[in-house]
Amino acid sequence: EEEETPEIDIMIGVNVEYRRENGMVTMKLRRPYTTASIWSSGRVTCTGATSEDQAKVAARRYARALEKLGFHVRFQNFRVVNVLGTCRMP
């Protein structure tokens, strides 16, 4: 018998939006308030975190959410790529 791969629909998740023109799924978390762009290649980009630790926690939560939906997830090559600083001058 051939093993059939289960058909998994990520749209079952909460706070998920599929963008057909980009081939990308956008997923949001409330705490920490972040957004993940999940590409068809498997790459996940997490934005909106206010610290490096918060970014890592958010990335792990996205990985866990994908695992719960039935995807095989390996959390590797995590790195912070961009940081933006703001200030107010009198």
Rosetta blueprint (number, residue, H / E / L):
1 E L
2 E L
3 E L
4 E L
5 T L
6 P L
7 E L
8 I L
9 D L
10 I H
11 M H
12 I H
13 G L
14 V L
15 N L
16 V E
17 E E
18 Y E
19 R E
20 R L
21 E L
22 N L
23 G L
24 M E
25 V E
26 T E
27 M E
28 K E
29 L E
30 R L
31 R L
32 P L
33 Y L
34 T E
35 T E
36 A E
37 S E
38 I E
39 W E
40 S L
41 S L
42 G L
43 R L
44 V E
45 T E
46 C E
47 T E
48 G L
49 A L
50 T L
51 S L
52 E H
53 D H
54 Q H
55 A H
56 K H
57 V H
58 A H
59 A H
60 R H
61 R H
62 Y H
63 A H
64 R H
65 A H
66 L H
67 E H
68 K H
69 L L
70 G L
71 F L
72 H L
73 V L
74 R L
75 F L
76 Q L
77 N L
78 F L
79 R L
80 V L
81 V L
82 N L
83 V L
84 L L
85 G L
86 T L
87 C L
88 R L
89 M L
90 P L
